[in-house]
Amino acid sequence: MVYSLSADNLSFPDPNEADESGLLAIGGDLHAKRLIKAYKSGIFPWPRQNFPLLWFSPNPRAVLYPNDFRLKRSLKRSLKRYEIKINTNFLQVITMCAEVRKRATWLNGQMIKAYNELFRLGFAHSIESYDENEELVGGLYGICVGKVFCGESMFALKKDASKAALYRLCREVLKDGGIIDCQIINPHLSSLGAVEISRGKFLQTLALLGNKPSIF
């Protein structure tokens, strides 16, 4: 059963009631309070053209345990090329994610505006790779729910620039005892060490780590 959300009600149904595709609900909006409640509940928006706003909680769920990040020899060499910064240029990172990944039609102007507001409120964060000319050449962004970093998107203009940012994120998450939520598995994420776990296990982990002090 797919639920319909009203504009004046911020509550979500039980994530375990999502359908086989992970679709849980439609409608609502991208207000900061709704987004924060969604992520704290293991739910995220995934807009699609010509559809109402869609909300998902997939089963299984893709996660990356920081200790399992696959640091290949080629990436070790690439790490020396980049300076990694955190939260210095969030708007440019999310904008570049949209521009570089043209097929990511879900990352529209409304999404950019909404997540930039989450950044202003301290919930969204960016990890950025800069080259020798101090130019932003890669990075990623996501939402922190306690010690769970919910990754949203990444981009790279130069070789391994986004991987370098992800490696730095893993170091930050690891030292704080957290995990990275990758939402849905794909070959690229698998190559970096991401695995699938059940939605139930993810929600248990989120309940355990989500109320702890934020990683950033």
C-alpha positions as CSV (number, residue, x, y, z in Angstrom):
1,M,0.0,0.0,0.0
2,V,1.3,3.4,-1.0
3,Y,0.3,6.3,1.3
4,S,-0.7,9.8,0.3
5,L,0.8,12.6,2.4
6,S,-1.0,15.8,3.1
7,A,0.7,19.2,3.2
8,D,-0.2,19.9,6.8
9,N,0.7,16.5,8.3
10,L,4.4,15.7,8.7
11,S,4.0,12.2,9.9
12,F,5.1,9.1,7.8
13,P,3.7,5.6,7.8
14,D,5.8,2.7,9.1
15,P,8.8,2.2,6.6
16,N,8.1,-1.5,6.7
17,E,4.9,-0.9,4.8
18,A,6.8,0.2,1.7
19,D,6.0,-1.8,-1.5
20,E,8.5,-4.2,-3.2
21,S,10.2,-1.2,-5.0
22,G,10.7,0.6,-1.7
23,L,8.0,3.1,-2.4
24,L,6.2,4.1,0.8
25,A,4.3,7.3,0.1
26,I,3.6,10.1,-2.3
27,G,2.9,13.8,-1.9
28,G,3.8,16.2,0.8
29,D,6.6,18.7,0.2
30,L,10.3,19.3,0.8
31,H,10.0,21.4,3.9
32,A,13.0,21.0,6.2
33,K,10.9,19.6,9.1
34,R,9.5,16.9,6.9
35,L,12.9,16.0,5.4
36,I,14.5,15.7,8.8
37,K,11.6,13.6,10.1
38,A,11.9,11.4,7.0
39,Y,15.7,10.7,7.4
40,K,15.3,10.0,11.1
41,S,12.7,7.4,10.1
42,G,14.8,5.7,7.4
43,I,12.9,7.4,4.5
44,F,14.1,9.6,1.7
45,P,12.6,11.5,-1.2
46,W,13.3,10.5,-4.8
47,P,11.5,12.9,-7.1
48,R,10.6,11.7,-10.6
49,Q,9.4,13.8,-13.5
50,N,5.7,14.0,-14.1
51,F,4.9,12.3,-10.7
52,P,4.0,13.6,-7.3
53,L,6.8,13.7,-4.8
54,L,7.9,10.1,-4.0
55,W,9.2,8.8,-0.7
56,F,11.2,5.5,-0.4
57,S,12.5,3.1,2.2
58,P,14.0,0.3,0.2
59,N,14.6,-3.3,1.3
60,P,17.4,-4.3,1.2
61,R,19.3,-1.1,2.1
62,A,22.8,-0.3,0.9
63,V,25.3,0.7,3.5
64,L,29.0,1.3,3.7
65,Y,30.8,0.3,6.9
66,P,33.8,2.7,7.0
67,N,36.3,-0.1,7.9
68,D,35.2,-1.9,4.7
69,F,36.1,0.9,2.3
70,R,38.3,-0.6,-0.4
71,L,41.3,1.7,-0.7
72,K,42.9,0.5,-3.9
73,R,46.5,1.3,-4.8
74,S,45.5,3.7,-7.6
75,L,43.3,5.6,-5.2
76,K,46.2,5.8,-2.7
77,R,48.2,7.7,-5.3
78,S,45.2,9.9,-6.2
79,L,44.7,11.0,-2.6
80,K,48.0,12.9,-2.8
81,R,46.5,15.1,-5.5
82,Y,43.6,16.5,-3.6
83,E,43.0,18.7,-0.6
84,I,39.8,17.6,1.1
85,K,37.6,20.1,2.9
86,I,34.3,19.8,4.7
87,N,31.3,22.2,4.6
88,T,33.1,25.0,2.8
89,N,31.0,25.1,-0.4
90,F,27.9,23.0,0.0
91,L,25.8,24.9,-2.6
92,Q,28.4,24.4,-5.3
93,V,28.8,20.7,-4.5
94,I,25.1,20.0,-4.8
95,T,24.8,22.1,-7.9
96,M,27.7,20.3,-9.5
97,C,26.2,17.0,-8.7
98,A,23.1,18.1,-10.6
99,E,25.1,19.5,-13.6
100,V,27.6,16.7,-13.9
101,R,25.1,13.9,-13.5
102,K,22.6,15.0,-16.1
103,R,20.6,11.8,-15.8
104,A,20.0,12.6,-12.2
105,T,16.7,14.4,-13.0
106,W,15.6,13.9,-9.4
107,L,18.1,16.5,-8.3
108,N,16.1,19.5,-9.5
109,G,15.9,23.1,-8.4
110,Q,13.5,22.4,-5.6
111,M,15.7,19.7,-4.2
112,I,18.8,21.9,-4.3
113,K,16.9,24.7,-2.5
114,A,15.6,22.3,0.1
115,Y,18.9,20.7,0.9
116,N,20.7,24.0,1.0
117,E,18.3,24.9,3.7
118,L,19.1,21.7,5.5
119,F,22.8,22.7,5.3
120,R,22.0,26.1,6.8
121,L,20.2,24.3,9.6
122,G,23.3,22.1,10.2
123,F,21.8,18.8,9.0
124,A,23.3,18.6,5.5
125,H,27.0,18.4,4.9
126,S,29.5,18.4,2.0
127,I,32.9,16.8,1.6
128,E,34.9,18.5,-1.1
129,S,38.0,17.7,-3.2
130,Y,40.2,20.5,-4.4
131,D,43.0,20.2,-6.9
132,E,46.4,21.9,-6.9
133,N,44.8,25.1,-8.4
134,E,42.4,25.2,-5.4
135,E,39.5,24.4,-7.7
136,L,36.6,22.2,-6.6
137,V,36.9,19.1,-8.8
138,G,34.8,16.5,-6.8
139,G,32.8,15.9,-3.8
140,L,29.6,14.5,-2.2
141,Y,26.8,15.6,0.1
142,G,24.4,14.0,2.5
143,I,22.4,14.3,5.7
144,C,23.6,13.4,9.2
145,V,21.2,11.6,11.5
146,G,23.3,11.3,14.6
147,K,26.2,9.0,13.6
148,V,24.5,7.8,10.4
149,F,25.6,9.8,7.3
150,C,22.9,9.4,4.6
151,G,24.7,9.9,1.3
152,E,22.8,11.6,-1.4
153,S,25.0,12.2,-4.5
154,M,28.6,12.7,-5.6
155,F,30.5,14.1,-8.6
156,A,34.0,14.1,-10.0
157,L,35.6,16.3,-12.6
158,K,39.0,14.6,-12.2
159,K,40.0,11.0,-11.6
160,D,39.1,9.7,-8.2
161,A,38.1,13.1,-6.9
162,S,34.8,11.8,-5.5
163,K,36.4,8.7,-4.2
164,A,38.9,10.8,-2.3
165,A,36.1,12.7,-0.7
166,L,34.3,9.5,0.2
167,Y,37.5,8.1,1.7
168,R,37.8,11.2,3.9
169,L,34.1,10.8,4.9
170,C,34.9,7.2,5.9
171,R,37.7,8.4,8.1
172,E,35.4,10.9,9.8
173,V,32.6,8.4,10.3
174,L,34.9,5.7,11.5
175,K,36.5,7.7,14.2
176,D,33.0,8.6,15.4
177,G,31.6,5.1,15.4
178,G,29.1,5.6,12.6
179,I,28.0,4.1,9.2
180,I,27.2,5.5,5.8
181,D,23.7,5.0,4.3
182,C,24.1,4.5,0.5
183,Q,20.3,3.9,0.0
184,I,20.4,1.6,-3.1
185,I,23.3,-0.6,-4.2
186,N,24.9,-0.3,-7.6
187,P,28.2,-1.7,-9.1
188,H,30.1,1.5,-8.3
189,L,29.2,1.4,-4.6
190,S,29.9,-2.3,-4.4
191,S,33.3,-1.7,-5.8
192,L,34.0,0.7,-3.0
193,G,32.9,-1.8,-0.3
194,A,29.2,-1.1,0.1
195,V,26.9,-4.0,1.0
196,E,23.2,-4.7,1.3
197,I,21.5,-5.3,4.7
198,S,17.8,-5.8,5.4
199,R,15.6,-2.8,6.0
200,G,14.9,-4.1,9.5
201,K,18.6,-4.2,10.4
202,F,19.1,-0.7,8.9
203,L,16.2,0.7,11.0
204,Q,17.6,-1.0,14.1
205,T,21.0,0.6,13.4
206,L,19.4,4.0,12.7
207,A,17.5,3.8,16.0
208,L,20.8,2.9,17.8
209,L,23.0,5.6,16.2
210,G,20.5,8.2,15.1
211,N,20.0,9.9,18.5
212,K,23.7,10.2,19.3
213,P,25.7,13.4,18.7
214,S,26.2,14.2,15.0
215,I,29.4,13.2,13.2
216,F,30.0,16.8,12.1
